[in-house]
């Protein structure tokens, strides 16, 4: 499975549209992640949140100070794939 990001596009609030190299895409809402998970709470600053980019080597969604989001979880969320129970609770 290829989890590399091809493009990102800020939508509104804490939502990005993400597209992957395999041609799939979807919307991912980060509001719950930011509210409940450190170190993502720094992204409550919407101006900082909007400055995401695709890391040139890792090909995943990244913010300042190399704060990034697991590309596999991002792929599952964007494509609305249920997380395996063995992963535990995912934000």
N, CA and C of each residue as an Amber inpcrd file, in Angstrom:
protein
   273
   0.8560000  -1.1790000   0.0000000   0.0000000   0.0000000   0.0000000
   0.8980000   1.2370000   0.0000000   0.5410000   2.2170000  -0.8120000
   1.3070000   3.4570000  -0.8870000   0.5890000   4.5470000  -0.1080000
   1.1950000   4.9740000   1.0000000   0.5910000   5.9970000   1.8570000
   1.1890000   7.3800000   1.6140000   1.9940000   7.5470000   0.5630000
   2.6310000   8.8270000   0.2950000   1.6050000   9.8570000  -0.1560000
   1.7130000  11.0490000   0.4230000   0.8300000  12.1450000   0.0250000
   1.2670000  12.7310000  -1.3080000   0.2870000  13.0820000  -2.1080000
   0.5370000  13.7540000  -3.3820000   0.2420000  15.2440000  -3.2620000
  -0.8660000  15.5740000  -2.5520000  -1.2220000  16.9840000  -2.3780000
  -2.0770000  17.1540000  -1.1270000  -2.0500000  18.3800000  -0.6110000
  -2.9150000  18.7600000   0.5090000  -3.5560000  20.0970000   0.1650000
  -4.7620000  20.2810000   0.6580000  -5.4640000  21.5390000   0.4210000
  -6.2810000  21.8780000   1.6560000  -5.9500000  23.0110000   2.2780000
  -6.7140000  23.4540000   3.4440000  -8.1440000  23.7510000   3.0040000
  -9.1260000  23.2900000   3.7970000 -10.5380000  23.5040000   3.4710000
 -11.1390000  24.5970000   4.3490000 -11.2830000  24.3130000   5.6290000
 -11.8190000  25.2540000   6.6050000 -11.6300000  24.6500000   7.9880000
 -11.8160000  25.4620000   9.0150000 -11.6520000  25.0150000  10.3950000
 -10.3700000  24.1840000  10.5180000 -10.4660000  22.9390000  10.9370000
  -9.2970000  22.0710000  11.0870000  -9.3510000  20.8970000  10.1000000
  -9.7680000  21.1920000   8.8900000  -9.9660000  20.1590000   7.8790000
  -9.0470000  20.3880000   6.6770000  -8.3960000  19.3160000   6.2730000
  -7.5870000  19.3000000   5.0530000  -8.1390000  18.2520000   4.0970000
  -8.0820000  18.5730000   2.8190000  -8.3030000  17.5600000   1.7910000
  -6.9210000  17.0070000   1.4600000  -6.7830000  15.7030000   1.5240000
  -5.4970000  15.0630000   1.2430000  -5.6590000  14.0880000   0.0820000
  -4.6640000  14.0590000  -0.7850000  -4.6540000  13.1440000  -1.9210000
  -3.3670000  12.3330000  -1.8740000  -3.4880000  11.0600000  -2.2100000
  -2.3660000  10.1410000  -2.1110000  -1.8900000   9.7030000  -3.4910000
  -0.6730000   9.2020000  -3.5350000  -0.0530000   8.7620000  -4.7850000
  -0.8440000   7.6550000  -5.4810000  -1.6430000   6.8900000  -4.7140000
  -2.4170000   5.8090000  -5.3390000  -3.7230000   6.2960000  -5.9770000
  -3.9450000   7.6220000  -5.9520000  -5.1260000   8.2040000  -6.5840000
  -6.3000000   8.4190000  -5.6580000  -6.2240000   7.9580000  -4.4140000
  -7.3210000   8.1640000  -3.4680000  -7.1840000   9.5270000  -2.8000000
  -8.3030000  10.0290000  -2.2700000  -8.2980000  11.3080000  -1.5620000
  -9.4950000  11.3690000  -0.6260000  -9.4640000  12.3260000   0.2690000
 -10.5770000  12.5180000   1.1880000 -10.3140000  13.6640000   2.1330000
 -11.3300000  13.9890000   2.9060000 -11.2290000  15.0560000   3.9000000
 -10.8790000  14.4590000   5.2530000  -9.9850000  15.1380000   5.9720000
  -9.6100000  14.7010000   7.3110000  -9.7880000  15.8850000   8.2560000
 -10.6040000  15.6680000   9.2890000 -10.8590000  16.6800000  10.3100000
  -9.9460000  16.3930000  11.4980000  -9.0860000  17.3350000  11.8180000
  -8.1130000  17.1750000  12.8940000  -8.5800000  17.7690000  14.2180000
  -9.7990000  18.2890000  14.2960000 -10.2650000  18.9800000  15.5020000
 -10.1400000  18.1080000  16.7490000 -10.5790000  16.8660000  16.6790000
 -10.5220000  15.9830000  17.8440000  -9.0780000  15.6660000  18.2300000
  -8.2190000  15.4660000  17.2440000  -6.8050000  15.1930000  17.4960000
  -6.1660000  16.3730000  18.2270000  -6.4350000  17.5700000  17.7280000
  -5.8430000  18.7790000  18.3070000  -6.3560000  19.0150000  19.7210000
  -7.6210000  18.7520000  19.9520000  -8.2180000  18.9730000  21.2750000
  -7.7350000  17.9750000  22.3200000  -7.3920000  16.7660000  21.9140000
  -7.1600000  15.7060000  22.9030000  -5.7600000  15.1080000  22.9300000
  -4.9160000  15.4480000  21.9780000  -3.6440000  14.7370000  21.8640000
  -2.4620000  15.7030000  21.8230000  -1.5710000  15.5790000  22.8170000
  -0.3280000  16.3340000  22.7580000   0.5840000  15.6020000  21.7970000
   1.4120000  16.2380000  21.0600000   1.7280000  17.6600000  21.0080000
   0.8850000  18.4500000  20.0090000  -0.1650000  17.8380000  19.4700000
  -0.9680000  18.4960000  18.4350000  -1.7550000  19.7030000  18.9420000
  -1.8600000  19.8740000  20.2550000  -2.6440000  20.9990000  20.7700000
  -2.0350000  22.3510000  20.4030000  -0.7670000  22.3990000  20.0050000
  -0.1950000  23.6620000  19.5230000  -0.8900000  24.1230000  18.2450000
  -1.5450000  23.1940000  17.5550000  -2.2230000  23.5200000  16.3020000
  -3.5890000  24.1650000  16.5160000  -3.9560000  24.3950000  17.7930000
  -5.1640000  25.1820000  18.0500000  -5.0240000  26.5650000  17.4230000
  -3.7850000  27.0120000  17.2910000  -3.5010000  28.2530000  16.5780000
  -3.7680000  27.9760000  15.0940000  -4.8920000  28.4480000  14.6050000
  -5.3250000  28.1390000  13.2420000  -4.3240000  28.6210000  12.1950000
  -3.6590000  29.7250000  12.4580000  -2.6500000  30.1990000  11.5040000
  -1.5120000  29.1890000  11.3580000  -1.1130000  28.5780000  12.4590000
  -0.0910000  27.5350000  12.4080000  -0.6320000  26.2880000  11.7150000
  -1.8650000  25.9050000  12.0370000  -2.4780000  24.7260000  11.4220000
  -2.5120000  24.8440000   9.9010000  -2.8190000  26.0370000   9.4050000
  -2.9380000  26.2630000   7.9650000  -1.6060000  26.1680000   7.2320000
  -0.5000000  26.1550000   7.9650000   0.8270000  26.1490000   7.3380000
   1.3840000  24.7360000   7.1630000   0.5280000  23.7660000   7.0680000
   0.9790000  22.3870000   6.8480000   1.6160000  22.2790000   5.4620000
   2.4900000  21.3070000   5.3490000   3.1340000  21.0280000   4.0710000
   3.4120000  19.5330000   3.9890000   3.7740000  19.0790000   2.8100000
   4.1460000  17.6790000   2.6280000   5.6510000  17.5720000   2.8430000
   6.0390000  16.7760000   3.8140000   7.4630000  16.5910000   4.0970000
   8.1320000  16.0000000   2.8520000   9.2390000  16.5970000   2.3920000
   9.8400000  16.1560000   1.1240000  10.3630000  14.7230000   1.1270000
  10.7700000  14.2090000   2.2690000  11.2850000  12.8380000   2.3170000
  10.2440000  11.8400000   2.8020000   9.4810000  12.2220000   3.8430000
   8.5160000  11.3010000   4.4400000   7.1930000  11.2540000   3.6890000
   6.9080000  12.2930000   2.9060000   5.6690000  12.3810000   2.1220000
   4.4150000  12.2950000   2.9810000   4.4600000  12.9560000   4.1340000
   3.2780000  13.0150000   4.9840000   3.0010000  14.4490000   5.4040000
   1.8290000  14.6680000   5.9690000   1.3950000  15.9880000   6.4110000
   2.2470000  16.4270000   7.5860000   2.8600000  17.6090000   7.4630000
   3.8190000  18.0830000   8.4490000   3.5570000  19.5560000   8.7410000
   3.8380000  19.9320000   9.9940000   3.7570000  21.3280000  10.4150000
   5.1240000  21.7580000  10.9390000   5.2010000  22.9710000  11.4660000
   6.4450000  23.5140000  12.0040000   7.0710000  22.5640000  13.0190000
   8.3740000  22.6510000  13.1430000   9.1470000  21.8300000  14.0780000
   8.9920000  20.3380000  13.7930000   8.7450000  19.9810000  12.5360000
   8.6180000  18.5880000  12.1100000   7.5240000  17.8140000  12.8330000
   6.4910000  18.5090000  13.2780000   5.3130000  17.8430000  13.8320000
   4.5380000  17.2710000  12.6550000   4.3880000  15.9510000  12.6290000
   3.6990000  15.3420000  11.5030000   2.6210000  14.3820000  11.9920000
   1.8680000  13.8610000  11.0400000   0.7700000  12.9600000  11.3450000
   1.0260000  11.6460000  10.6360000   0.8750000  10.5580000  11.3640000
   1.1770000   9.2280000  10.8310000   0.4890000   9.0330000   9.4770000
   1.2600000   8.7370000   8.4320000   0.6690000   8.6400000   7.0970000
  -0.3130000   7.4850000   6.9420000  -0.1220000   6.4120000   7.6820000
  -1.0540000   5.2840000   7.5820000  -2.4020000   5.6690000   8.1880000
  -2.3860000   6.3040000   9.3560000  -3.6350000   6.7410000   9.9930000
  -4.3090000   7.7920000   9.1230000  -3.5230000   8.7050000   8.5570000
  -4.0630000   9.7240000   7.6650000  -4.7640000   9.0700000   6.4660000
  -4.1470000   8.0580000   5.9020000  -4.7210000   7.3420000   4.7650000
  -6.0440000   6.6740000   5.1470000  -6.0590000   5.9810000   6.2760000
  -7.2850000   5.3180000   6.7320000  -8.4040000   6.3330000   6.9560000
  -8.0780000   7.4570000   7.6110000  -9.1040000   8.4740000   7.8700000
  -9.6290000   9.0750000   6.5690000  -8.7410000   9.4230000   5.6720000
  -9.1510000  10.0640000   4.4260000 -10.0090000   9.1430000   3.5790000
  -9.7160000   7.8640000   3.6210000 -10.4440000   6.8930000   2.8040000
 -11.5480000   6.1650000   3.5630000 -11.8050000   6.6120000   4.7980000
 -12.8720000   6.0610000   5.6350000 -12.7640000   4.5430000   5.7840000
 -11.5420000   4.0820000   6.0250000 -11.2730000   2.6690000   6.2590000
 -11.2990000   2.4380000   7.7740000 -12.0710000   1.4880000   8.2690000
 -12.0970000   1.2240000   9.7160000 -10.7070000   0.8060000  10.2220000
 -10.3470000   1.3330000  11.3800000  -9.0760000   0.9580000  11.9890000
  -9.1700000  -0.4510000  12.5630000  -8.1260000  -1.2510000  12.4210000
  -8.1190000  -2.5750000  13.0590000  -8.2360000  -2.4290000  14.5750000
  -9.0020000  -3.2790000  15.2050000  -9.1990000  -3.2120000  16.6630000
  -7.8700000  -3.3260000  17.4120000  -6.9280000  -4.0410000  16.8220000
  -5.6350000  -4.2280000  17.4780000  -4.8410000  -2.9240000  17.6000000
  -5.2390000  -1.8730000  16.8800000  -4.5580000  -0.5840000  16.9590000
  -4.9570000   0.1830000  18.2110000  -6.0180000  -0.2310000  18.8700000
  -6.5130000   0.5210000  20.0260000  -7.2630000   1.7660000  19.5870000
  -7.3900000   2.7200000  20.5050000  -8.1430000   3.9370000  20.2150000
  -7.2800000   4.9020000  19.3970000  -7.8040000   5.3450000  18.2810000
  -7.1040000   6.2740000  17.3890000  -7.8580000   7.6050000  17.3930000
  -7.1220000   8.6930000  17.5470000  -7.7270000  10.0190000  17.4940000
  -7.6670000  10.5720000  16.1010000
